[in-house]
Amino acid sequence: MEHTYQYSWIISFITLPIPMVIGGGLLLFPTATKKFRRMLSFLSVFLLSIVMLFAINLLLQQINRHSIYQSVWSWTINNDFSLEFGFLIDPLTSIMLILITTVGIMVLIYSDNYMSHDKGYLRFFAYMSFFNSSMVGLVSSSNLIQIYFFWELVGMCSYLLIGFWFTRPVVGNACQKAFITNRVGDFGFLLGILGLYWITGSLEFRDLFEIVKNLIYNNKVDLLFVTLCSLLLFSGAVAKSAQFPLHIWLPDAMEGPTPISALIHAATMVAAGVFLVARLLPLFRVIPYIMNLIALIGLVTLLLGATLALAQKDIKKSLAYSTMSQLGYMILALGMGSARPSLFHLITHAYSKALLFLGSGSIIHSMEAIVGYSPHKSQNMGLMGGLTKHVPITKISFLLGTLSLSGIPPFACFWSKDEILSDSWLYSPIFAIIACYTAGLTAFYMFRIYLLTFEGHLNIHFQDYSGKKSSSFYSISLWGKGGSRSIKKTNYFLTFLIINTNKRASFFWKKTYRADLNVRKSSSTFHISYLNNIFFPYPQEANNTMLVPMLVLALFTLFIGFIGSPFNQEEEGLDILSKLLTPSLYFLDQNSKESTDCYQFLTNATFSVSIAFFGIFIASFLYKPVYSSLQNLDFLNLAVKKGFQKIIRDKIIYIIYDWSYNRGYIDALYAKSLISGLRGLAEFTHFFDKQVIDRIINGLGFTGFFLGEGIKYVGGGRISSYLLFYLFSIFIFLLVTNNILLLHRNI
């Protein structure tokens, strides 16, 4: 085992040759390199598979021996300063390595077909391989400065991948927004590292935790300064894991390719912030109020993310806000001191959300045949519907991920989210109520996404975006009801739904519209439906290269939750996950976990599942076509007569919808306060510099110039003239002085 650990540092560099070979090849031999693009993509998958095998071996050894291994070597030594790099293997590292490699392999295989049409195919795989290397290095780092080094590399890869299609202005704005927002948190992270080094003189985790603990208990350090340093460290996690108030970059990051969203912005990079808080949990535990603040930030984030996901039209942005909300659950659990449920939810959510993003990519890939290559249309759930018959495998996979995220047993997220909800009742009833309410919202907006995408009927009155009028909002399939080849004629024959990106108005039209066939060239074949010389393309299921990773992730979604199931306990009362995590750094003061009472578990599970089913019922009532007939019931007609429906619509639905669709007005607030304020300050500084500072300097220069020009004509080179001027000046001086003295004497 020691021999394996000794050389385990190599795994950080296994995938590094791919970006080096691709980058050098595209620079020196672009034509030849592009001919071997499939081979290079296969090599990237193969090398990441080797890393996965290493990670599995390390995980098995962790389970069997419960040991922590750390290898450190000096990189820079200068007097008393020594900068060390090392490799730390503990249960937290092992779990993260498995997560990164398994999801990464599935995404790379999926991307081979998804990105096959793109001219930047090789560049995409180079970025992905470099990101995987950076992420592996981050989770295996043994000290803070090393984590910060890989932290910045991961951020750089995220910037490059979000801005992959940089020719589109909106993509350029999105990657810049993500980069700048993360730099805010990273600057605080760096200040926190420097502050703790000033206090302790060490950056190694074990030494750092012990020194800070002793200093605080012996009152040898300023507690306020330690608290400030800890908050600065936490700010890095806030930015990376899209926590309030630095969450604004995550929805815009969806402008990148969908596989990027599945890997970086759902499973791995955004999980780096949760990983950092878990790694530093021994430090946070000994500092008063820090844990409470972490829990509060997580609570606000999970509620805010859930409310902002309610009315999004873009399927990827809806999933992005869902990711933000679930990350809030993880941070909340860490703030409550429940590290095991937090990491358990990190694992289950990563596989479930990766499945959902890959499923959305399959949907987007098929929708491009209908509306053309336009993200505003191919990702718009209002233009979807009736996909069940055409993409059945994608539909089943997406449904499994939806059920998991909604907290329905026996899917993965049920087991982890249920533990977080149970622990929240012990921590604070107020926190628990908000967390349970958000769980119901999660089930609602996830089934909203599912029903709008695959069922596609929405029959509810909403106010127009401009606030001028209300209209019925119907979302039906572009290729006919339920994807049928025949289209029934009605009084208002609807064959194409027009949705403007700025308005939510859509009506039943008498006029027939031809579907847009301006599609991107692709190797896929799309079927066409004909009716009276009007043709409608409809999508086809993706090929096996995209479906196999989705099915594998669906299996993970089905079974990965059982590793932490309370029914999977051994004689010691520990399940596999608890047994694995026992010797980790953040469990130094906790050697065992109490076994779960079966009755208590069933009670908590019944309550959480009931909340989830209530959210699903509300979503089905509002969005599924079968429930539209309920509007003819007498009690609803009575409600209309009493004006209750108008009150609900005007006072509640509109407010919630506008709040959600406008992102809680937080982006607008930042734009007015920060962006406009900084821009105004810059304009004022520019004006002051040009009109005041420059004018003073230029005025002094011109004054000196004109004085010099005038004086040069006075000097003629004759001494007699100089003496005359000198005597005249003395005479004037004496005359003036004499007059002043006489005036003073008279006074």
C-alpha positions in Angstrom: 0.0 0.0 0.0 2.8 2.4 0.9 4.3 1.8 -2.5 1.0 2.7 -4.2 0.7 5.9 -2.1 4.3 6.9 -2.8 3.7 7.2 -6.5 0.1 8.3 -6.4 1.1 12.0 -7.0 1.5 11.0 -10.6 -2.3 10.9 -11.2 -2.3 14.7 -11.3 -0.2 14.7 -14.4 -1.5 11.7 -16.3 -4.0 13.7 -18.4 -1.7 16.7 -18.8 0.0 15.5 -22.0 -3.3 15.8 -23.9 -3.6 19.6 -23.8 0.2 19.9 -24.4 0.0 17.6 -27.5 -3.1 19.3 -28.9 -1.9 22.8 -28.2 1.5 22.2 -29.7 0.0 20.3 -32.7 -2.5 22.9 -33.5 0.2 25.6 -33.3 2.9 23.8 -35.4 1.0 21.2 -37.5 -2.7 22.2 -37.5 -3.7 20.1 -40.6 -2.1 16.9 -39.5 -3.3 17.3 -35.9 -6.9 17.7 -37.0 -6.7 14.5 -39.0 -6.0 12.6 -35.7 -8.7 14.3 -33.7 -10.7 11.1 -33.0 -7.5 9.4 -31.8 -6.6 12.3 -29.5 -10.1 12.3 -28.0 -9.9 8.6 -27.4 -6.6 9.1 -25.8 -8.0 11.7 -23.4 -10.7 9.3 -22.4 -8.2 6.5 -22.0 -5.8 8.5 -19.8 -8.7 9.7 -17.6 -9.7 6.1 -17.2 -6.3 5.3 -15.9 -6.7 8.0 -13.3 -10.1 6.5 -12.4 -8.4 3.1 -11.8 -5.9 4.7 -9.5 -8.7 6.5 -7.7 -10.7 3.2 -7.2 -7.5 1.5 -5.9 -6.9 4.3 -3.4 -10.6 4.2 -2.3 -10.5 0.5 -1.7 -7.4 0.9 0.4 -9.1 3.6 2.3 -12.1 1.4 3.1 -9.9 -1.5 4.2 -7.2 0.3 6.2 -8.7 3.6 7.3 -5.4 5.4 7.0 -4.4 8.9 5.9 -1.3 9.3 3.8 0.6 12.6 3.1 3.7 13.1 1.0 5.4 16.5 1.1 8.5 17.9 -0.6 10.0 21.4 -0.4 9.7 23.5 -3.5 11.3 26.8 -2.3 13.4 27.4 0.8 14.6 30.9 1.8 15.8 31.5 5.3 12.8 30.7 7.6 10.4 30.5 4.7 9.7 27.1 3.1 7.1 26.5 0.4 6.1 22.9 0.2 4.0 20.9 -2.2 2.5 17.6 -1.4 -0.1 15.0 -2.0 -2.8 14.2 0.6 -4.8 11.0 0.4 -7.7 10.7 2.8 -11.4 9.7 2.4 -12.4 13.1 1.2 -9.7 13.1 -1.5 -10.7 9.5 -2.5 -14.3 10.4 -2.9 -13.7 13.5 -4.9 -11.3 11.6 -7.2 -13.9 9.0 -7.9 -16.5 11.7 -8.6 -14.3 13.7 -10.9 -13.1 10.8 -13.0 -16.3 8.9 -13.4 -18.4 11.9 -14.4 -15.5 13.2 -16.5 -15.3 10.0 -18.5 -19.0 10.0 -19.2 -18.9 13.6 -20.3 -15.9 13.1 -22.6 -17.6 10.2 -24.3 -20.8 12.2 -24.6 -18.9 15.1 -26.0 -17.3 13.1 -28.8 -20.7 13.2 -30.6 -22.1 16.4 -29.2 -19.1 18.4 -30.4 -18.3 16.4 -33.5 -19.7 19.2 -35.8 -17.7 21.9 -34.1 -14.5 23.3 -35.6 -13.1 23.7 -32.1 -13.4 19.9 -31.4 -9.7 19.5 -30.5 -9.6 22.7 -28.5 -12.6 21.5 -26.5 -10.9 18.3 -25.5 -7.6 20.1 -24.7 -9.5 22.4 -22.3 -11.4 19.5 -20.7 -8.2 17.5 -20.1 -6.5 20.5 -18.6 -9.5 21.0 -16.4 -9.4 17.4 -15.2 -5.7 17.6 -14.4 -6.3 20.9 -12.4 -9.3 19.4 -10.5 -7.4 16.3 -9.5 -4.5 18.4 -8.3 -6.9 20.6 -6.3 -8.6 17.8 -4.3 -5.3 16.1 -3.6 -3.4 19.2 -2.4 -1.9 19.1 1.1 -1.8 22.8 1.9 -3.6 26.0 1.2 -1.2 27.6 -1.2 -1.2 24.5 -3.4 -5.0 24.5 -3.4 -5.0 28.2 -4.4 -2.7 27.4 -7.3 -5.0 24.7 -8.7 -8.0 26.8 -7.7 -6.9 29.5 -10.1 -6.2 26.9 -12.9 -9.7 25.5 -12.5 -11.1 29.0 -12.8 -9.1 29.7 -15.9 -10.4 26.5 -17.5 -13.9 27.5 -16.6 -13.4 30.9 -18.2 -12.1 29.2 -21.4 -14.9 26.6 -21.6 -17.7 29.1 -20.8 -16.3 31.3 -23.6 -15.7 28.4 -26.0 -18.0 30.0 -28.6 -16.4 33.4 -28.1 -17.5 34.8 -31.4 -21.0 35.3 -29.9 -21.1 38.6 -27.8 -23.4 37.1 -25.2 -20.8 34.3 -24.6 -18.0 36.7 -24.2 -20.0 38.7 -21.6 -20.9 35.4 -19.8 -17.3 34.2 -19.4 -16.1 37.7 -18.3 -18.9 37.8 -15.8 -17.9 34.4 -14.4 -14.3 35.3 -14.3 -14.7 38.6 -12.6 -17.2 37.3 -10.0 -14.9 34.4 -9.1 -12.0 36.8 -8.8 -13.8 38.7 -6.1 -14.0 35.6 -4.0 -10.5 34.4 -4.9 -9.0 37.7 -3.8 -10.6 37.2 -0.4 -9.4 33.6 -0.4 -5.8 34.8 -1.0 -6.0 37.4 1.7 -7.3 34.7 4.1 -4.4 32.4 3.3 -1.9 35.2 3.9 -3.6 36.2 7.2 -3.5 32.6 8.5 0.1 32.2 7.5 1.0 35.4 9.4 -0.7 34.0 12.5 0.5 30.4 12.3 3.6 30.4 10.1 2.3 27.3 8.3 0.0 26.4 5.4 -0.2 22.6 5.9 -3.7 21.6 7.0 -2.8 19.5 10.1 -0.4 22.1 11.5 -2.7 24.9 10.7 -5.7 23.4 12.5 -3.7 22.5 15.6 -1.9 25.8 15.9 -5.1 27.9 15.5 -7.0 25.7 17.9 -4.2 26.1 20.6 -3.9 29.8 20.0 -7.7 30.4 20.5 -8.0 28.1 23.5 -5.0 29.9 25.2 -6.2 33.4 24.2 -2.9 34.1 22.4 -4.4 35.5 19.2 -6.9 38.2 18.3 -10.1 36.3 17.8 -11.6 39.1 15.6 -8.6 38.8 13.2 -8.9 35.0 13.0 -12.6 35.3 12.3 -11.9 37.8 9.5 -9.3 35.4 8.0 -11.8 32.6 8.1 -14.5 34.6 6.5 -12.1 35.5 3.7 -11.3 31.8 3.2 -15.0 31.1 3.0 -15.5 33.8 0.4 -13.5 31.7 -2.1 -16.0 28.9 -1.6 -18.9 31.3 -1.9 -17.8 32.4 -5.3 -16.8 29.0 -6.6 -20.0 27.2 -5.4 -22.3 30.0 -6.5 -23.5 31.0 -3.1 -25.4 34.2 -2.3 -24.4 37.0 -3.1 -21.8 35.8 -5.6 -24.1 33.4 -7.4 -24.9 35.6 -10.4 -22.3 34.0 -12.7 -23.7 30.5 -12.7 -26.8 31.0 -14.9 -24.8 33.0 -17.5 -22.2 30.2 -17.6 -24.8 28.0 -19.4 -23.8 29.8 -22.6 -21.0 27.3 -22.8 -21.5 23.8 -24.5 -23.8 21.6 -22.5 -21.2 19.0 -21.6 -19.3 21.8 -19.9 -22.4 22.5 -17.8 -22.7 18.8 -16.9 -19.1 18.4 -15.8 -18.0 21.8 -14.5 -21.1 23.6 -13.4 -23.0 20.7 -12.0 -20.7 18.0 -10.7 -17.1 19.1 -10.2 -16.0 22.7 -10.2 -18.9 24.1 -8.3 -18.4 21.3 -5.8 -14.9 22.6 -5.2 -16.3 25.2 -2.9 -18.1 22.5 -0.8 -14.9 20.5 -0.8 -12.9 23.5 0.5 -15.4 24.1 3.4 -15.3 20.4 4.2 -11.5 20.5 4.2 -11.4 23.5 6.5 -14.2 22.4 8.8 -11.8 21.8 11.7 -10.8 25.4 11.5 -14.3 26.8 11.2 -15.5 24.7 14.2 -13.3 26.4 16.7 -14.2 29.9 15.7 -17.4 31.3 17.1 -20.2 32.4 14.8 -18.5 31.2 11.6 -20.5 27.9 11.5 -23.7 29.9 12.0 -22.8 32.2 9.2 -22.0 29.3 6.8 -25.4 27.7 7.6 -27.2 31.0 7.0 -25.5 31.6 3.7 -26.4 28.1 2.6 -30.0 28.6 3.7 -30.4 31.8 1.8 -28.8 30.3 -1.3 -31.0 27.2 -1.3 -34.2 29.2 -1.0 -33.1 31.9 -3.5 -32.0 29.3 -6.1 -35.3 27.4 -5.8 -37.4 30.6 -6.3 -35.4 31.8 -9.2 -35.8 28.4 -11.0 -39.6 28.7 -11.0 -40.2 30.8 -14.1 -37.0 30.3 -16.3 -37.7 29.5 -19.9 -34.2 28.3 -20.7 -33.9 24.6 -19.7 -30.2 25.0 -18.8 -30.7 28.1 -16.7 -33.4 26.3 -14.8 -31.1 23.5 -14.1 -28.4 26.0 -13.2 -30.5 27.6 -10.5 -31.4 24.1 -9.3 -27.7 23.4 -8.9 -27.3 26.6 -7.0 -30.1 25.5 -4.6 -28.7 22.1 -4.1 -25.2 23.5 -3.4 -27.0 25.6 -0.7 -28.2 22.4 0.9 -24.6 21.2 1.1 -23.3 24.4 2.6 -26.2 24.5 5.0 -25.3 20.9 6.2 -21.6 21.9 6.6 -22.6 24.9 8.6 -24.8 22.7 10.9 -21.7 20.5 11.4 -23.3 17.6 9.4 -20.3 16.9 7.2 -21.4 13.4 6.2 -24.8 14.3 4.9 -23.3 17.2 3.0 -20.7 15.1 1.2 -23.3 12.4 0.7 -25.5 14.9 -1.1 -22.5 16.1 -3.0 -22.1 12.6 -4.5 -25.7 11.9 -5.2 -26.4 15.3 -6.6 -23.3 15.2 -8.9 -24.5 12.1 -10.7 -28.2 13.1 -10.8 -27.5 16.6 -12.1 -24.9 15.4 -14.6 -27.6 13.1 -16.0 -30.0 15.9 -16.2 -27.6 18.2 -18.0 -26.7 15.5 -20.5 -30.4 14.8 -21.0 -30.9 18.5 -21.7 -28.1 18.4 -24.2 -29.8 15.6 -26.0 -33.0 17.6 -26.0 -31.2 20.7 -27.3 -29.4 18.6 -29.9 -32.7 17.4 -31.3 -34.5 20.7 -31.0 -32.0 22.3 -33.3 -33.7 20.5 -36.2 -36.8 22.4 -35.5 -35.8 25.9 -34.8 -32.3 26.0 -36.2 -29.1 26.6 -34.3 -30.3 29.3 -31.9 -29.8 28.9 -28.1 -32.7 31.2 -27.5 -35.0 28.8 -29.3 -33.4 25.3 -29.0 -33.1 25.8 -25.2 -36.5 27.4 -24.7 -38.9 25.1 -23.0 -41.8 27.1 -24.4 -40.9 25.7 -27.8 -40.8 22.1 -26.6 -43.4 19.6 -25.8 -44.5 16.2 -27.1 -41.0 14.9 -27.1 -41.9 11.6 -25.4 -42.5 9.6 -28.5 -39.4 10.9 -30.3 -36.8 10.7 -27.6 -38.0 7.9 -25.2 -34.6 7.0 -23.8 -33.8 10.6 -23.1 -37.2 11.0 -21.5 -36.7 8.0 -19.2 -33.2 9.1 -18.2 -34.4 12.7 -17.6 -37.3 11.4 -15.5 -35.0 9.4 -13.3 -32.9 12.4 -12.7 -36.0 14.5 -12.0 -37.3 12.0 -9.5 -33.9 11.8 -7.8 -33.6 15.5 -7.4 -37.2 15.8 -6.2 -36.4 13.4 -3.3 -38.4 10.4 -4.4 -37.2 7.1 -3.0 -35.3 4.9 -3.8 -33.4 7.4 -6.0 -30.0 8.8 -5.0 -30.8 12.3 -3.7 -33.6 11.0 -1.5 -31.2 9.4 0.9 -28.9 12.4 1.2 -31.5 15.2 1.2 -33.6 13.4 3.8 -30.6 13.3 6.2 -30.0 17.1 5.7 -33.7 17.8 6.4 -33.6 15.6 9.5 -30.5 17.3 10.9 -31.9 20.7 10.2 -34.8 20.0 12.7 -32.2 19.4 15.4 -30.3 22.6 14.5 -33.1 25.1 14.1 -36.8 24.7 13.5 -36.9 27.9 11.4 -34.0 26.6 9.2 -35.8 23.2 8.9 -39.1 24.8 7.8 -37.3 26.8 5.1 -35.4 23.7 4.0 -38.5 21.6 3.8 -40.4 24.3 1.9 -37.5 24.5 -0.6 -37.7 20.7 -1.0 -41.3 21.1 -2.1 -40.2 23.9 -4.5 -37.5 21.6 -5.9 -40.0 18.9 -6.8 -42.3 21.6 -8.3 -39.8 23.2 -10.6 -38.1 20.0 -11.6 -41.4 18.5 -12.8 -42.3 21.8 -14.4 -39.1 21.3 -16.5 -40.1 17.7 -17.2 -43.7 18.4 -18.1 -42.9 21.5 -20.3 -40.3 19.5 -22.2 -41.9 16.2 -22.7 -45.6 16.9 -22.1 -45.6 20.5 -23.2 -48.9 21.9 -22.1 -49.2 25.0 -19.9 -52.7 26.5 -19.3 -52.4 29.3 -16.8 -52.9 33.0 -17.1 -49.9 35.2 -16.6 -49.2 38.9 -17.0 -47.3 40.0 -20.1 -43.6 40.8 -19.6 -44.2 44.5 -20.2 -47.0 44.5 -17.6 -49.6 45.8 -20.0 -51.8 42.8 -20.5 -52.3 39.2 -19.6 -52.6 36.3 -21.9 -53.0 32.5 -21.9 -49.6 30.9 -22.2 -49.8 27.6 -24.1 -46.7 25.6 -24.9 -47.3 22.9 -27.5 -45.1 20.8 -29.8 -43.9 22.4 -32.9 -44.6 19.2 -34.8 -48.1 18.7 -33.6 -49.8 17.5 -30.4 -47.8 14.7 -28.9 -45.6 14.6 -31.9 -48.3 13.2 -34.1 -48.0 13.2 -37.8 -51.6 14.3 -38.2 -52.7 17.7 -37.0 -56.4 18.2 -36.2 -58.1 21.4 -37.4 -59.8 23.5 -34.8 -61.4 26.9 -34.8 -58.0 28.4 -34.1 -55.6 26.2 -36.0 -52.2 26.4 -34.2 -49.2 24.9 -36.0 -46.4 27.1 -34.8 -45.8 28.9 -31.5 -44.1 32.3 -31.7 -42.3 33.2 -28.5 -40.4 36.5 -28.4 -37.4 36.6 -26.2 -38.6 39.8 -24.6 -42.4 39.1 -24.4 -44.3 36.1 -23.1 -47.3 36.7 -25.3 -48.5 33.7 -27.3 -52.0 33.3 -28.8 -54.0 30.9 -31.0 -53.6 32.1 -34.5 -55.9 31.5 -37.5 -53.0 31.9 -39.8 -50.7 28.9 -40.4 -46.9 29.4 -39.9 -44.2 27.4 -41.5 -41.6 25.9 -39.2 -38.1 27.3 -39.4 -35.8 24.9 -41.3 -32.7 26.9 -41.0 -30.9 24.2 -39.1 -27.2 23.6 -38.5 -25.6 20.9 -40.6 -25.4 17.6 -38.7 -24.8 14.0 -39.3 -28.2 13.1 -37.7 -31.2 12.4 -39.8 -34.5 14.1 -38.9 -37.9 12.9 -40.0 -40.3 15.3 -41.7 -44.1 15.3 -41.4 -46.1 16.6 -44.3 -49.6 18.1 -44.3 -51.1 20.1 -47.2 -47.6 21.1 -48.4 -46.7 22.3 -44.9 -43.9 20.3 -43.5 -42.8 19.9 -39.9 -39.5 18.3 -38.9 -39.4 16.5 -35.6 -36.5 15.3 -33.5 -34.9 11.9 -33.4 -33.2 10.1 -30.5 -29.4 10.7 -30.2 -27.0 8.0 -31.2 -25.4 5.6 -28.8 -22.3 7.7 -28.1 -24.6 10.2 -26.3 -27.1 7.7 -24.9 -24.6 5.3 -23.2 -23.2 7.9 -20.8 -26.7 8.9 -19.9 -27.7 5.3 -19.2 -24.6 4.8 -17.0 -25.3 7.9 -15.1 -28.9 6.7 -14.7 -27.6 3.6 -13.1 -25.6 5.7 -10.7 -28.7 7.7 -9.9 -30.6 4.6 -9.1 -28.1 2.8 -6.9 -25.4 5.3 -5.6 -27.7 6.4 -2.8 -27.7 3.0 -1.1 -24.0 3.4 0.0 -25.3 5.8 2.7 -28.6 4.1 3.3 -29.5 3.5 7.0 -30.5 0.0 6.0 -26.9 -0.6 4.8 -25.3 -0.7 8.3 -22.9 -3.2 9.8 -22.5 -4.4 13.3 -20.8 -1.2 14.4 -23.9 0.8 13.4 -22.0 2.4 10.4 -22.9 2.3 6.8 -20.2 2.2 4.1 -20.0 5.9 3.7 -19.7 6.6 7.4 -17.1 3.9 7.8 -15.1 5.4 5.0 -15.3 9.0 6.3 -14.5 8.1 9.9 -10.7 8.9 9.8 -10.9 12.0 7.6 -9.7 15.4 8.7 -13.0 16.8 9.6 -14.0 13.8 11.8 -11.1 14.1 14.2 -13.5 14.6 17.1 -16.1 12.1 15.9 -15.2 8.4 15.9 -18.6 6.9 15.2 -22.0 7.7 14.0 -25.1 6.6 15.9 -27.2 4.0 14.2 -30.4 5.3 12.7 -33.7 4.3 14.4 -35.9 2.6 11.8 -39.1 4.2 13.0 -37.5 7.7 13.1 -36.2 7.2 9.6 -39.6 6.1 8.2 -41.3 9.1 9.9 -38.8 11.6 8.5 -38.9 10.0 5.1 -42.7 10.0 5.0 -42.7 13.7 5.8 -40.1 14.6 3.2 -41.7 12.4 0.5 -45.1 13.9 1.2 -43.7 17.4 0.6 -42.1 16.3 -2.7 -45.3 14.7 -3.9 -47.2 17.9 -3.0 -44.8 19.9 -5.2 -45.2 17.3 -8.0 -49.0 17.5 -7.7 -49.0 21.3 -8.0 -46.7 21.1 -11.0 -48.9 18.5 -12.6 -52.1 20.5 -11.9 -50.7 23.6 -13.6 -48.7 22.1 -16.5 -50.1 18.7 -17.5 -52.9 18.8 -20.1 -55.1 16.3 -18.3 -55.8 18.7 -15.5 -57.0 21.5 -17.7 -60.5 20.0 -17.6 -60.6 20.7 -13.9 -61.0 24.4 -14.7 -64.6 23.6 -15.7 -65.5 22.4 -12.1 -68.1 24.4 -10.2 -65.8 25.4 -7.3 -63.3 27.0 -9.8 -66.2 28.8 -11.5 -67.3 30.0 -8.1 -63.7 31.2 -7.3 -63.8 33.2 -10.6 -67.1 34.8 -9.6 -65.8 35.7 -6.2 -62.7 37.2 -7.7 -60.4 34.8 -5.8 -58.7 33.8 -9.0 -57.9 37.4 -10.0 -56.5 38.0 -6.6 -54.2 35.0 -6.8 -53.2 35.8 -10.3 -52.6 39.5 -9.8 -51.2 39.5 -6.3 -49.3 36.3 -6.0 -48.5 34.6 -9.3 -47.4 37.8 -11.1 -45.1 38.8 -8.2 -43.6 35.4 -7.9 -43.2 35.0 -11.7 -41.6 38.5 -12.2 -39.3 37.9 -9.2 -38.2 34.6 -10.6 -37.9 35.6 -14.3 -36.0 38.7 -13.4 -33.5 36.8 -11.3 -34.7 38.4 -8.1 -33.6 41.7 -9.5 -30.2 41.0 -8.0 -28.4 41.3 -11.3 -30.2 44.6 -11.9 -29.2 45.8 -8.4 -25.6 45.0 -9.1 -25.8 46.7 -12.5 -27.1 49.9 -10.9 -25.0 50.0 -7.8 -21.7 48.3 -8.7 -21.4 48.5 -12.5 -23.0 51.9 -12.9 -21.3 53.2 -9.8 -17.9 52.1 -10.8 -18.4 53.3 -14.4 -19.6 56.7 -13.1 -16.6 56.9 -10.8 -14.3 56.0 -13.7 -15.9 58.7 -15.9 -15.6 61.3 -13.1 -11.9 60.3 -12.6 -11.3 60.6 -16.3 -13.0 64.0 -16.4 -11.0 65.2 -13.4 -7.8 63.9 -14.9 -8.4 65.5 -18.3 -10.1 68.7 -17.3 -8.3 69.6 -14.0 -5.0 67.8 -13.6 -4.0 68.0 -17.3 -5.1 71.7 -17.5 -3.1 72.7 -14.4 0.0 70.9 -15.8 -0.5 72.2 -19.3 -1.1 75.7 -17.9 2.1 75.6 -16.0 3.9 74.5 -19.1 2.4 77.1 -21.3 3.1 79.8 -18.7 6.7 78.9 -18.5 6.9 78.8 -22.3 5.4 82.3 -22.8 7.6 83.7 -20.0 10.6 82.3 -21.6 9.6 83.6 -25.0 9.0 87.1 -23.5 12.2 87.2 -21.5 14.4 86.2 -24.4 13.5 89.4 -26.2 14.5 91.5 -23.1 18.1 90.1 -23.2 20.0 91.7 -26.0 23.6 91.0 -24.9 24.5 94.6 -23.9 25.8 95.2 -20.4 24.7 98.9 -20.4 21.1 97.8 -21.1 21.2 95.3 -18.2 22.6 98.1 -15.9 19.9 100.5 -16.9 17.2 97.9 -16.3 18.7 97.0 -13.0 18.8 100.7 -11.8 15.3 101.3 -13.0 14.1 98.3 -11.1 15.8 99.5 -7.9 14.3 102.9 -8.3 10.8 101.4 -8.7 11.4 99.2 -5.6 12.6 102.1 -3.5 9.7 104.3 -4.6 7.1 101.7 -3.8 8.7 101.0 -0.4 8.9 104.7 0.5 5.2 105.2 -0.3 4.3 102.2 1.9 6.3 103.5 4.8 4.7 107.0 4.5 1.2 105.4 4.4 2.0 103.3 7.4 3.3 106.4 9.4 0.2 108.4 8.6 -2.0 105.6 9.8 
